[in-house]
Structures are given as structure tokens and as C-alpha cells.
Amino acid sequence: MNLSSLLSETEDVDLAEAITVYNSQEIAYRAAMQTAADVLKLNIMDYLR
């Protein structure tokens, strides 16, 4: 491998793919945060029902 091919592998980005990956990761992050927030809202009485 030469320097040009190494730079190409790390710097060339398919913008549509990068946006798709970013959006799916953001959705997963938001879902995890919402789940954590919902769990933290629970108290002992919620578990006893």
C-alpha cells in the first residue's frame, strides 16, 4: 500500500452512507436514553403493582 491508498481509505467517504449510519446510530442513542429515563422514573410502588 502506498500513502495515497491509505489516505483514500480513511478520508474518502460515501456521504449518503455516512448520513444513513449516523442517523441509525442517533436513533439507537435516543431510544437508549428514553429507555433509561423511563426506568429512572419508576419507584418501588411501580414494581409492586
N, C-alpha and C positions, 0 to 999 in steps of 0.2 A: 504494500500500500504506500501511496505517496501522500504528501501533505494535502494536495487538492482533494483527493478522495476522502481523506479523514475529515476535512472541513465540510465537504459536501454532506457526509453522513450526519454530522452534528448540527449544521446550520440550515440546510435546505429543509423546508417544512411545507407539507401539503396543508394549506390554510384551512380548507374545508374539513379535513380530517382532524386537525388540531382543535378547531372550534367544536366539532362533534364530541371529541374526547373531553374537552374542557366542560362542555355543557352536561355530559353524563356524570362527570365527577362532581360538578356543582350540585346536581340533583341528589346524588347519593349523600353528599355532605349535608345538605339541607334536611334530608329525610332523617339522617342520624341525629342532627341537632334537635329536630322536632320530637323524635322519639325520646331523647334524653330529657327534654323539657317536660314531656308528658309524664315520664316516670318520676321526675323530681316533684311533680305536683301531687303525687299520691301521698296519702298519710296512712297511719295504721288502721283507721276505720275503713278505708277503701279495701284493704286486704282482708278484713273480717267479714265483708259482705258476701 
